[in-house]
Amino acid sequence: MASLVFSGSLSSSISRPSPLSASPAQSHPLRCRVSFSSFLATRCQMVEPLRYVNGAPPRIPIINDQSLPSFLTAPRGLEGGSKNDTRLRIFSGTANPALSQEIANYLGLGLGKIKIKRFADGEIYVQLQESVRGCDVFLVQPTCPPANENLMELLIMIDACRRASAKNITAVIPYFGYARADRKTQGRESIAAKLVANLITEAGANRVLACDLHSGQSMGYFDIPVDHVYGQPVILDYLASKTFCSNDLVVVSPDVGGVARARAFAKKLSDAPLAIVDKRRQGHNIAEVMNLIGDVRGKVAVMVDDMIDTAGTIAKGAALLHEEGAREVYACSTHAVFSPPAIERLSSGLFQEVIITNTIPVLEKKGFPQLTVLSVANLLGETIWRVHDDCSVSSIFQ
């Protein structure tokens, strides 16, 4: 049975703005205040009690002892009495309604009423059940498996909002499918990531909010603004509750293409050393590990990737790390696609723990003892609020 660990809270509070606040957004009528009780109520729950190593207290591997952002630990309640006073609307598709509800709870809002159904032949029907005229609308819909169904549903939702005279339409895509088809590696290949970007733009979206794109250049495929959200703060928040000694940590990139991502993660994890698994891919979803660049002997290896699909790459990399003398291996990933035979590979004993987020819903049948699921609802909710309030998004991750 999987141990589900959520870093967000399902409760929200509404309070008046603090007169001492000097935030640039203070003049906005919708303002929040985080209470200390909410802060305590929404910390990450640990899978097991903290273990003391050789009598020493736990060490928190966050660089420079910086405190974690408040949005990871407390809900943002919207000010203004009735929730209907705001022009902010959150609608959910059918791909991940639980995450959409958590985002709405963080913002102190209710999900917008929407009717989505399938006809007998599989066609998708969408109708908004409330007015969005002149509203700032956010549509939460990852394009996870079944990718084509969920993508088409998102496009029809965007079209319905556009025809209902929404002022701004933001497609919130926690997991952006087709992102791996971002370039031509062989002749006569399509660049599906660009095609999907064109579809979303032409459907009527004014902005896209995506979480941990497979590659940064995918943002350039859109002709509309893209806010790129990183899931690292949520995973770092959870790792901070562990008893790791900073000298024992090493961050591992499972392939050369993920070095930039792993390096950024390592800098925030007490500036841990970096190791790289060099692999040779023989085909799609088929990877062959060749060698390891870096030293992992006697260390706790934290493998970082943006997604786990069939788990072939990360499982072979973990096996190599054990051969090279790694004491423990942790897998950290934002998107849990978990195509067969991923579950068998991840639960085979290679990993001390597999840490993922809920950008893609994880079915109960796909759970296993080493699995830990963290919520990105607070992260996405804070980003949505800042986009709506015309505040900086990049400052969340600085």
Residue pairs with C-beta under 8 A, 6 or more apart in sequence:
1 367
1 369
2 362
2 364
2 366
2 367
2 368
2 369
2 371
2 372
2 373
3 47
3 369
3 371
3 372
4 372
4 373
5 44
5 45
5 46
5 47
5 238
5 372
5 373
5 374
6 44
6 45
6 102
6 358
6 373
6 374
6 375
6 377
7 42
7 43
7 44
7 72
7 73
7 234
7 237
7 238
7 374
7 375
7 378
8 42
8 72
8 75
8 102
8 106
8 375
8 376
8 377
8 378
8 381
9 38
9 41
9 42
9 74
9 75
9 105
9 106
9 378
10 101
10 102
10 105
11 38
11 41
11 42
11 75
11 105
12 75
12 76
12 77
12 105
12 106
12 107
12 108
13 35
13 38
13 75
13 77
13 108
14 77
14 78
14 79
14 108
15 32
15 33
15 35
15 77
15 79
16 31
16 33
16 79
17 26
17 31
17 32
17 33
17 79
18 33
21 31
21 33
24 391
25 31
25 389
25 391
28 389
29 79
29 80
30 78
30 79
30 80
30 86
30 88
30 389
31 79
32 76
32 77
32 78
32 79
32 108
33 77
34 70
34 73
34 74
34 75
34 76
35 74
38 74
38 75
39 70
39 73
39 74
42 73
42 74
42 75
42 378
43 73
44 237
44 238
44 241
44 374
46 241
47 353
47 372
50 58
50 241
50 242
50 243
51 243
52 58
52 243
53 243
53 245
56 245
58 242
58 243
59 243
59 244
59 245
59 246
60 240
61 239
61 240
61 242
61 244
61 246
61 249
61 269
61 270
61 272
62 68
62 236
62 240
62 268
62 269
62 270
63 267
63 268
63 269
63 270
63 271
68 233
68 236
68 237
68 240
69 233
69 382
69 396
71 106
71 378
71 379
71 381
71 382
71 396
72 233
72 234
72 237
72 378
72 379
73 237
73 378
74 378
75 105
75 106
75 107
75 108
75 378
75 381
76 106
76 107
76 108
76 381
76 382
76 385
77 108
78 86
78 88
78 107
78 108
78 109
80 86
83 108
83 109
83 110
86 109
87 134
87 135
87 136
87 167
88 107
88 109
88 135
88 136
88 138
88 384
88 388
89 112
89 130
89 132
89 135
89 136
89 137
89 138
89 166
90 100
90 103
90 104
90 107
90 109
90 111
90 112
90 138
90 140
90 384
91 100
91 111
91 112
91 114
91 128
91 137
91 138
91 139
91 140
91 157
91 161
92 100
92 101
92 111
92 112
92 114
92 139
92 140
92 141
93 100
93 116
93 139
93 140
93 141
93 150
93 153
93 154
93 157
94 116
94 150
94 153
95 141
95 142
95 143
95 144
95 150
95 153
95 361
96 140
96 141
96 142
96 144
96 174
96 358
96 359
96 360
96 361
98 358
98 361
99 140
99 142
99 174
99 358
99 359
99 361
99 375
99 376
99 377
99 380
100 111
100 140
101 111
102 375
102 377
102 378
102 381
103 140
103 172
103 377
103 380
103 381
103 384
104 110
104 111
104 381
105 377
106 377
106 378
106 381
106 382
107 381
107 384
107 385
112 128
112 129
112 130
112 132
112 137
113 128
113 129
113 130
114 126
114 127
114 128
114 129
114 157
115 125
115 126
115 127
115 128
115 129
116 124
116 125
116 126
116 153
116 157
117 124
117 125
118 124
118 125
119 125
124 149
124 152
124 153
124 156
125 156
126 153
126 156
126 157
126 159
126 160
127 160
128 160
128 161
128 164
131 164
132 161
132 164
132 165
132 166
133 164
133 165
133 166
134 165
134 166
134 167
135 166
135 167
136 166
136 167
136 168
136 170
136 388
137 161
137 166
137 167
137 168
137 169
137 170
138 170
138 172
138 209
138 384
138 387
138 388
139 154
139 157
139 158
139 161
139 169
139 170
139 171
139 172
140 172
140 174
140 380
141 150
141 153
141 154
141 157
141 171
141 172
141 173
142 150
142 173
142 174
142 175
142 176
142 177
142 359
142 360
143 150
143 151
143 154
143 173
143 175
143 176
143 177
143 178
143 196
144 150
144 175
144 177
144 335
144 337
144 359
144 360
144 361
145 337
145 339
147 177
147 178
150 177
151 177
151 178
151 196
151 199
154 171
154 173
154 200
154 203
155 199
155 200
155 203
158 169
158 171
158 200
158 203
158 204
158 205
159 203
159 204
161 169
161 204
162 169
162 203
162 204
168 206
168 207
169 204
169 205
169 206
169 207
170 205
170 206
170 207
170 208
170 209
170 384
170 387
171 200
171 205
171 207
171 208
171 209
172 209
172 380
172 384
173 208
173 209
173 210
173 211
174 210
174 211
174 359
174 360
174 376
174 380
175 211
175 307
175 335
175 337
175 359
175 360
176 196
176 210
176 211
176 213
176 214
176 218
177 196
178 192
178 193
178 195
178 196
179 193
179 213
179 214
179 215
179 218
180 193
180 214
181 189
181 190
181 191
181 192
181 193
182 191
182 193
182 194
182 214
182 215
182 217
182 218
182 221
183 191
183 217
184 191
191 221
193 218
193 221
194 221
197 218
197 221
197 222
197 223
198 221
198 223
200 208
200 222
201 222
201 223
201 224
205 224
206 224
206 225
207 224
207 225
207 226
207 227
207 387
208 222
208 224
208 225
208 226
208 227
209 226
209 227
209 229
209 380
209 383
209 384
209 387
210 218
210 226
210 227
210 228
210 229
211 228
211 229
211 230
211 231
211 334
211 335
211 359
211 376
211 379
211 380
212 228
212 229
212 230
212 231
212 306
212 307
212 334
212 335
212 359
213 219
213 228
213 306
214 306
214 307
215 257
216 228
219 226
219 228
227 383
227 387
227 393
229 376
229 379
229 380
229 383
229 393
229 396
230 397
231 334
231 357
231 359
231 376
231 379
232 264
232 265
232 268
232 397
233 379
233 396
233 397
234 357
234 374
234 375
234 376
234 378
234 379
235 332
235 334
235 355
235 357
235 374
236 265
236 268
236 269
237 374
238 355
238 372
238 374
239 269
239 302
239 332
239 355
244 300
246 270
246 272
248 298
248 299
248 300
248 327
249 269
249 270
249 272
249 273
249 299
249 300
249 302
250 272
250 273
250 274
250 275
250 294
250 295
250 296
250 299
250 300
250 301
250 302
250 326
251 262
251 263
251 265
251 266
251 269
251 272
251 273
251 274
251 275
251 301
251 302
251 304
252 262
252 274
252 275
252 276
252 277
252 294
252 296
252 301
252 302
252 303
252 304
252 317
252 321
253 259
253 261
253 262
253 263
253 274
253 275
253 276
253 277
253 303
253 304
253 305
254 277
254 279
254 303
254 304
254 305
254 313
254 314
254 317
255 276
255 277
255 278
255 279
255 287
255 313
255 317
256 276
256 278
256 279
258 304
258 305
258 306
259 274
259 276
261 304
261 305
261 306
262 274
262 276
262 304
263 274
265 302
265 304
265 332
266 272
266 273
266 274
269 302
272 302
273 294
273 295
274 294
275 292
275 293
275 294
275 295
275 296
275 301
276 292
276 293
276 294
277 289
277 292
277 293
277 317
277 320
277 321
278 289
278 290
278 291
278 292
278 293
279 287
279 288
279 289
279 290
279 313
279 316
279 317
280 287
280 288
280 290
281 287
281 288
282 288
285 309
285 310
285 312
285 339
286 312
287 312
287 313
287 316
288 316
289 316
289 317
289 319
289 320
291 320
292 320
292 321
292 324
296 321
296 324
296 325
296 326
297 324
297 325
297 326
298 325
298 326
298 327
299 326
299 327
300 326
300 327
300 328
300 329
300 330
301 318
301 321
301 326
301 328
301 329
301 330
302 330
302 332
303 314
303 317
303 318
303 321
303 329
303 330
303 331
303 332
304 332
304 333
305 313
305 314
305 331
305 332
305 333
306 333
306 334
306 335
307 333
307 334
307 335
307 336
307 337
308 314
308 331
308 333
308 335
308 336
308 337
308 338
308 342
308 346
308 354
308 356
309 337
309 338
309 339
309 342
310 339
310 340
310 341
310 342
310 345
311 338
311 341
311 342
311 345
311 346
312 345
314 331
314 333
314 346
315 345
315 346
315 348
315 350
318 329
318 331
318 350
318 351
319 350
321 329
322 329
322 350
328 352
329 350
329 351
329 352
330 351
330 352
330 353
330 354
330 355
331 346
331 351
331 353
331 354
331 355
332 355
332 356
333 354
333 355
333 356
333 357
334 356
334 357
334 359
334 376
335 356
335 357
335 359
335 360
336 356
336 357
336 359
336 360
336 362
336 373
337 360
338 360
338 362
338 366
343 366
343 368
346 354
346 368
346 370
346 371
347 368
347 369
347 370
351 370
352 370
353 370
353 372
354 368
354 370
354 371
354 372
355 372
355 374
356 362
356 371
356 372
356 373
356 374
357 373
357 374
357 375
357 376
358 373
358 374
358 375
358 376
358 377
359 376
362 371
362 373
379 396
382 396
383 393
383 396
385 391
386 392
386 393
386 396
387 393
